[in-house]
């Protein structure tokens, strides 16, 4: 499971980096999340990712931080599902507003995404990677 969290972290880091380098990546993703079905998929991914982080927290480099992050992501997954159920119009309006802000704001969105992915990857990195670096 820890390896799965590490891979998730690397993927999130890559998406954040891609969004900074090419903001069209985020625009493309955002345009696909304007339906209830897409919100349910995102909610499922968030809930699963949150549960993975909570599960691997004890074996990570930052157990308390990873556990708290896992609960936050789990809660955002539940909120995302509820948004898909009752608040899709407001979510669409928010996405449209964000897209109209320009590439600078879209690029800035990549920074916390990169930080999240980098932290998860660091906290869940396999022991072999960290032992080599410590020598």
C-alpha positions as CSV (number, residue, x, y, z in Angstrom):
1,X,0.0,0.0,0.0
2,X,2.9,2.4,0.8
3,X,4.2,1.9,-2.8
4,X,0.7,2.7,-4.1
5,X,0.7,6.0,-2.1
6,X,4.2,6.7,-3.4
7,X,3.0,6.2,-7.0
8,X,-0.1,8.4,-6.4
9,X,2.2,11.1,-5.0
10,X,4.4,10.9,-8.1
11,X,1.3,11.1,-10.4
12,X,0.0,14.1,-8.5
13,X,3.4,15.8,-8.7
14,X,3.5,15.1,-12.5
15,X,0.0,16.6,-13.0
16,X,1.0,19.7,-11.0
17,X,4.2,20.1,-12.9
18,X,2.3,19.6,-16.2
19,X,-0.2,22.3,-15.2
20,X,2.6,24.8,-14.5
21,X,4.4,24.1,-17.7
22,X,1.3,23.8,-19.9
23,X,-1.8,25.3,-18.3
24,X,-3.9,23.8,-21.0
25,X,-3.5,20.5,-19.1
26,X,-5.6,21.9,-16.2
27,X,-8.0,23.6,-18.6
28,X,-8.6,20.2,-20.3
29,X,-9.1,18.5,-17.0
30,X,-11.4,21.2,-15.7
31,X,-13.6,21.1,-18.8
32,X,-14.2,17.3,-18.1
33,X,-15.4,18.0,-14.6
34,X,-18.6,19.8,-15.3
35,X,-21.0,16.9,-15.0
36,X,-22.3,15.0,-12.0
37,X,-20.8,11.8,-13.3
38,X,-17.3,13.3,-13.4
39,X,-17.8,14.6,-9.8
40,X,-18.6,11.1,-8.7
41,X,-15.5,9.7,-10.3
42,X,-13.4,12.4,-8.7
43,X,-15.1,11.8,-5.3
44,X,-14.3,8.1,-5.6
45,X,-10.7,8.8,-6.3
46,X,-10.4,11.2,-3.4
47,X,-12.0,8.9,-1.0
48,X,-9.8,6.0,-2.1
49,X,-6.7,8.2,-1.9
50,X,-7.6,9.5,1.5
51,X,-8.1,5.9,2.8
52,X,-4.8,4.8,1.3
53,X,-3.0,7.7,3.1
54,X,-4.7,7.0,6.4
55,X,-3.7,3.3,6.0
56,X,-0.1,3.9,5.2
57,X,0.5,6.8,7.6
58,X,2.0,4.7,10.4
59,X,4.6,3.3,8.1
60,X,5.5,6.7,6.5
61,X,8.1,9.3,7.3
62,X,5.4,11.7,8.5
63,X,2.7,9.7,10.1
64,X,0.7,12.5,11.8
65,X,0.8,14.8,8.8
66,X,-0.1,12.0,6.4
67,X,-3.0,10.8,8.5
68,X,-4.3,14.4,8.8
69,X,-3.9,14.9,5.1
70,X,-5.7,11.5,4.5
71,X,-8.7,12.6,6.5
72,X,-8.8,16.0,4.8
73,X,-8.8,14.3,1.4
74,X,-11.4,11.8,2.5
75,X,-13.6,14.6,3.6
76,X,-13.1,16.5,0.4
77,X,-14.1,13.3,-1.5
78,X,-17.4,13.2,0.5
79,X,-18.0,16.9,-0.2
80,X,-17.2,16.3,-3.9
81,X,-19.8,13.6,-4.0
82,X,-22.4,15.8,-2.4
83,X,-21.5,18.6,-4.8
84,X,-22.2,16.2,-7.7
85,X,-25.6,15.4,-6.1
86,X,-26.9,18.9,-5.2
87,X,-24.5,21.6,-6.2
88,X,-23.4,20.9,-9.7
89,X,-24.5,24.3,-11.0
90,X,-22.4,26.2,-8.5
91,X,-19.5,24.0,-9.2
92,X,-19.8,24.7,-12.9
93,X,-19.9,28.4,-12.2
94,X,-16.8,28.1,-10.1
95,X,-14.9,26.2,-12.7
96,X,-15.9,28.7,-15.4
97,X,-14.8,31.6,-13.2
98,X,-11.4,29.9,-12.6
99,X,-10.9,29.2,-16.3
100,X,-11.5,32.9,-17.1
101,X,-8.8,34.1,-14.7
102,X,-6.1,33.4,-17.3
103,X,-3.0,31.2,-17.5
104,X,-1.2,32.9,-14.6
105,X,-3.8,31.8,-12.1
106,X,-4.1,28.4,-13.7
107,X,-0.4,28.0,-13.4
108,X,-0.5,29.0,-9.7
109,X,-2.9,26.2,-9.1
110,X,-0.2,23.8,-10.0
111,X,2.0,24.9,-7.0
112,X,-0.1,23.3,-4.2
113,X,-0.8,20.3,-6.4
114,X,3.0,19.8,-6.8
115,X,3.6,20.3,-3.1
116,X,0.9,17.7,-2.3
117,X,2.4,15.2,-4.7
118,X,5.9,15.9,-3.6
119,X,5.1,15.5,0.1
120,X,3.2,12.3,-0.4
121,X,6.0,10.8,-2.6
122,X,8.6,11.9,0.0
123,X,6.6,10.5,3.0
124,X,6.0,7.2,1.3
125,X,9.2,6.7,-0.6
126,X,10.6,3.2,-0.5
127,X,13.3,2.6,2.1
128,X,15.9,1.8,-0.6
129,X,15.6,5.2,-2.2
130,X,16.0,7.0,1.1
131,X,18.9,4.8,2.3
132,X,20.9,5.5,-0.9
133,X,20.5,9.2,-0.5
134,X,21.6,9.1,3.2
135,X,25.0,7.5,2.4
